[in-house]
Amino acid sequence: MLSHHLGLSREEPSYLAIRPSRTTQWIAFDIDQARSPYHPDRGDDAINILLERCALMGLRDPLVFRSSHSGGIHLWYPLAKPVKAFDVALTVKLCLEAGAIDASELGESIDFTTDQQLKISSGLLEVFPNVKQVDSDYISIRLPFTGQGNGLLLDGFGLVEEPSLLPDRWNVAAKNNVLVQSIRLRKRELGSGPYNLVDEDNEVTCINWSTRIKVSSPLRALLSKVVSQQACKMPMTYLLVDGLAATRHNTFAYQR
């Protein structure tokens, strides 16, 4: 069991890796050097999109590692207390891929541009723990300070490959990382705004994400046609039914 958890069950492992169990006290991101648009090599602000979205989730203090000699980046966010791994995976995925934060009329609503909507994919941006099937394992990620160029990137010092630095920095960062909980809009407290502050320390405990509804081209054309028929004699109901029937293979609206 431990060998599998540390990535030692595969043939000829070259480094130690770790995967979450039912709970986790860390969240990590893997940014590929060659392909990812979020890698610092794409520009000074490339990684900021990810960092700013993480901050909205309550993740504000990452430990930045070079993953190996290849130049990839691992962002590690230590957490102050254990949380359910699958809840973490869902919250992070919803947050990164969200098109907007709907904060109700009493709060601030934020619409993200297309460039601000992050894409989770192997070789671009990977998240740990990941959303997985019930009967499968979480994906493993390389442990910090396991050789082959893996080390901590510190401002003013560059790459540091000294494992003794990790415990203190990990503990300090953990105090600043409190992951919010993703809650469906219909279940949030009335007038809560984007966050519900429910405990004595005013820690952020939930956030309300929403995604933009994607309208297919056939349905968009149909709706435009319906609007244009207001001055015509053809009943709108007939037009809508006929149109949906014609586009039933292309749109989810027909099934609804």
Secondary structure per residue as TSV (DSSP state, phi and psi in degrees):
chain	resnum	aa	ss	phi	psi
A	1	M	-	360.0	-49.2
A	2	L	H	-63.7	-40.1
A	3	S	H	-60.8	-41.2
A	4	H	H	-67.3	-40.7
A	5	H	H	-63.5	-33.3
A	6	L	T	-95.7	8.2
A	7	G	T	75.7	23.4
A	8	L	-	-96.8	-1.8
A	9	S	S	-81.1	-17.5
A	10	R	S	-79.4	163.4
A	11	E	S	-69.3	133.3
A	12	E	S	46.2	60.6
A	13	P	-	-64.1	141.5
A	14	S	-	-103.4	-7.4
A	15	Y	S	-161.3	164.6
A	16	L	-	-82.2	139.1
A	17	A	E	-130.1	164.4
A	18	I	E	-138.7	147.6
A	19	R	-	-129.8	150.6
A	20	P	-	-68.1	157.5
A	21	S	-	-103.3	-139.4
A	22	R	S	-70.7	-29.2
A	23	T	E	-123.8	162.1
A	24	T	E	-143.8	149.4
A	25	Q	E	-116.0	23.3
A	26	W	E	-154.9	155.8
A	27	I	E	-130.3	138.3
A	28	A	E	-135.4	153.7
A	29	F	E	-129.5	139.8
A	30	D	E	-113.7	119.8
A	31	I	E	-115.1	114.8
A	32	D	-	-74.1	136.7
A	33	Q	T	-71.0	-39.7
A	34	A	T	-77.8	-34.9
A	35	R	T	-117.5	-24.6
A	36	S	-	-74.4	132.5
A	37	P	T	-73.5	-7.0
A	38	Y	T	-99.4	0.6
A	39	H	S	-75.3	141.8
A	40	P	G	-55.8	-23.5
A	41	D	G	-66.2	-17.4
A	42	R	G	-80.3	-8.3
A	43	G	-	145.6	160.1
A	44	D	T	-61.2	-30.8
A	45	D	T	-97.2	1.9
A	46	A	T	-59.8	-42.9
A	47	I	T	-82.1	-14.5
A	48	N	H	-65.2	-30.8
A	49	I	H	-58.9	-44.2
A	50	L	H	-68.5	-44.3
A	51	L	H	-62.7	-39.8
A	52	E	H	-67.9	-38.3
A	53	R	H	-68.5	-37.5
A	54	C	H	-62.8	-39.2
A	55	A	H	-61.9	-36.5
A	56	L	H	-65.0	-23.7
A	57	M	T	-86.1	-2.8
A	58	G	T	93.8	5.7
A	59	L	B	-100.2	105.6
A	60	R	-	-120.1	-9.4
A	61	D	-	-134.9	86.1
A	62	P	-	-86.5	153.6
A	63	L	E	-100.0	122.0
A	64	V	E	-99.1	121.9
A	65	F	E	-118.5	145.0
A	66	R	E	-82.3	127.4
A	67	S	-	-71.7	-36.9
A	68	S	S	-168.9	-172.0
A	69	H	T	-62.8	-17.1
A	70	S	T	-68.5	-19.4
A	71	G	-	94.3	6.3
A	72	G	-	-66.4	165.9
A	73	I	E	-119.6	133.9
A	74	H	E	-112.7	124.1
A	75	L	E	-100.3	120.9
A	76	W	E	-108.8	127.8
A	77	Y	E	-114.8	99.4
A	78	P	E	-65.7	144.5
A	79	L	E	-111.9	148.7
A	80	A	E	-67.8	-30.2
A	81	K	E	-147.7	157.0
A	82	P	E	-64.0	144.7
A	83	V	E	-134.2	159.6
A	84	K	E	-65.3	127.0
A	85	A	H	-61.0	-41.9
A	86	F	H	-71.9	-34.5
A	87	D	H	-62.0	-40.1
A	88	V	H	-60.3	-48.3
A	89	A	H	-58.5	-43.7
A	90	L	H	-67.5	-45.0
A	91	T	H	-60.9	-46.3
A	92	V	H	-64.9	-43.4
A	93	K	H	-62.4	-46.4
A	94	L	H	-60.5	-41.1
A	95	C	H	-65.4	-49.1
A	96	L	H	-65.7	-35.6
A	97	E	H	-95.1	1.3
A	98	A	-	-65.3	145.1
A	99	G	S	-91.8	-16.2
A	100	A	E	-165.6	160.6
A	101	I	E	-108.6	117.4
A	102	D	-	-96.6	107.5
A	103	A	-	-106.9	15.5
A	104	S	-	70.7	174.5
A	105	E	T	-70.2	-15.3
A	106	L	T	-96.2	-4.8
A	107	G	S	-124.0	-169.3
A	108	E	-	-97.6	128.7
A	109	S	-	-101.6	136.1
A	110	I	E	-123.4	121.9
A	111	D	E	-100.9	126.8
A	112	F	-	-90.5	140.4
A	113	T	-	-72.4	168.9
A	114	T	G	-58.2	-38.9
A	115	D	G	-66.7	-22.7
A	116	Q	G	-89.6	-4.5
A	117	Q	S	-91.2	111.9
A	118	L	-	-80.6	151.0
A	119	K	-	-112.3	123.5
A	120	I	-	-93.6	117.2
A	121	S	B	-163.7	148.1
A	122	S	T	-60.1	130.2
A	123	G	T	90.9	-12.5
A	124	L	T	-113.3	-65.8
A	125	L	E	-151.9	118.9
A	126	E	E	-114.7	144.7
A	127	V	E	-117.6	139.4
A	128	F	E	-131.1	121.3
A	129	P	S	-73.8	151.1
A	130	N	-	-99.6	157.2
A	131	V	-	-70.0	127.1
A	132	K	-	-137.6	169.9
A	133	Q	-	-75.6	157.5
A	134	V	T	-58.5	-41.1
A	135	D	T	-94.6	15.1
A	136	S	S	-116.9	166.4
A	137	D	-	-90.0	158.7
A	138	Y	-	-70.4	150.7
A	139	I	-	-69.2	142.3
A	140	S	-	-92.3	155.4
A	141	I	E	-131.7	148.1
A	142	R	E	-61.3	134.8
A	143	L	-	-69.2	149.3
A	144	P	S	-63.7	150.7
A	145	F	S	56.9	50.8
A	146	T	-	-116.3	30.6
A	147	G	S	81.0	-173.9
A	148	Q	T	57.3	35.3
A	149	G	T	87.9	4.1
A	150	N	-	-79.2	124.6
A	151	G	E	-165.9	168.1
A	152	L	E	-82.9	133.4
A	153	L	E	-97.3	117.0
A	154	L	E	-116.5	135.1
A	155	D	T	-59.3	129.3
A	156	G	T	87.9	-14.8
A	157	F	T	-120.3	-21.6
A	158	G	E	77.4	-142.8
A	159	L	E	-78.8	126.9
A	160	V	E	-121.6	123.7
A	161	E	-	-112.3	48.9
A	162	E	-	-117.4	102.3
A	163	P	G	-59.7	-25.7
A	164	S	G	-64.7	-16.2
A	165	L	G	-76.0	-19.3
A	166	L	H	-68.4	-47.9
A	167	P	H	-54.9	-48.7
A	168	D	H	-64.7	-45.2
A	169	R	H	-66.9	-35.7
A	170	W	H	-62.8	-46.6
A	171	N	H	-67.2	-37.2
A	172	V	H	-66.7	-45.3
A	173	A	H	-63.6	-37.4
A	174	A	H	-59.0	-33.1
A	175	K	T	-67.3	-21.8
A	176	N	T	-100.0	3.0
A	177	N	B	-120.3	101.0
A	178	V	-	-121.9	103.5
A	179	L	-	-68.9	132.0
A	180	V	-	-75.4	164.0
A	181	Q	E	-105.4	133.7
A	182	S	E	-80.7	126.0
A	183	I	-	-126.7	136.5
A	184	R	-	-61.7	146.3
A	185	L	G	-57.6	-39.4
A	186	R	G	-71.5	-12.7
A	187	K	G	-103.3	-4.1
A	188	R	S	-75.8	161.2
A	189	E	-	-71.6	140.0
A	190	L	T	-59.3	128.0
A	191	G	T	72.1	19.4
A	192	S	-	-73.4	-19.0
A	193	G	T	71.9	-160.5
A	194	P	T	-71.5	-21.7
A	195	Y	E	-130.2	148.2
A	196	N	E	-106.7	122.7
A	197	L	E	-103.9	109.1
A	198	V	-	-119.0	-10.6
A	199	D	S	-117.6	176.1
A	200	E	T	-64.2	-30.2
A	201	D	T	-87.1	3.0
A	202	N	-	56.9	36.4
A	203	E	-	-75.4	142.6
A	204	V	E	-71.0	125.9
A	205	T	E	-120.4	-10.9
A	206	C	E	-156.7	157.9
A	207	I	E	-143.0	149.9
A	208	N	-	-111.3	106.7
A	209	W	E	-98.9	150.9
A	210	S	E	-139.2	157.1
A	211	T	-	-117.3	149.8
A	212	R	-	-70.5	140.7
A	213	I	-	-79.4	125.6
A	214	K	-	-91.2	121.3
A	215	V	-	-101.8	125.0
A	216	S	-	-67.4	157.7
A	217	S	H	-59.4	-45.3
A	218	P	H	-60.3	-40.9
A	219	L	H	-69.3	-37.8
A	220	R	H	-62.4	-42.2
A	221	A	H	-64.5	-38.9
A	222	L	H	-63.8	-45.6
A	223	L	H	-63.5	-38.2
A	224	S	H	-63.2	-37.6
A	225	K	H	-68.0	-39.1
A	226	V	H	-60.5	-45.2
A	227	V	H	-60.8	-39.5
A	228	S	H	-70.9	-16.7
A	229	Q	G	-85.1	3.0
A	230	Q	G	-60.0	-29.9
A	231	A	G	-95.4	4.7
A	232	C	S	-102.6	168.8
A	233	K	S	-85.1	-19.9
A	234	M	S	-63.4	126.7
A	235	P	-	-58.8	137.3
A	236	M	H	-63.1	-37.4
A	237	T	H	-61.7	-44.9
A	238	Y	H	-61.9	-43.3
A	239	L	H	-62.1	-42.2
A	240	L	H	-66.3	-44.0
A	241	V	H	-64.2	-46.6
A	242	D	H	-62.0	-40.1
A	243	G	H	-67.2	-42.3
A	244	L	H	-65.8	-37.7
A	245	A	H	-63.0	-38.3
A	246	A	H	-70.4	-26.0
A	247	T	T	-109.2	16.6
A	248	R	T	-62.2	-25.7
A	249	H	T	-81.5	-9.7
A	250	N	T	-115.8	-5.8
A	251	T	-	-140.1	142.0
A	252	F	T	-72.3	-19.6
A	253	A	T	-61.0	-32.7
A	254	Y	T	-63.6	-40.4
A	255	Q	T	-67.2	-34.4
A	256	R	-	-69.0	360.0
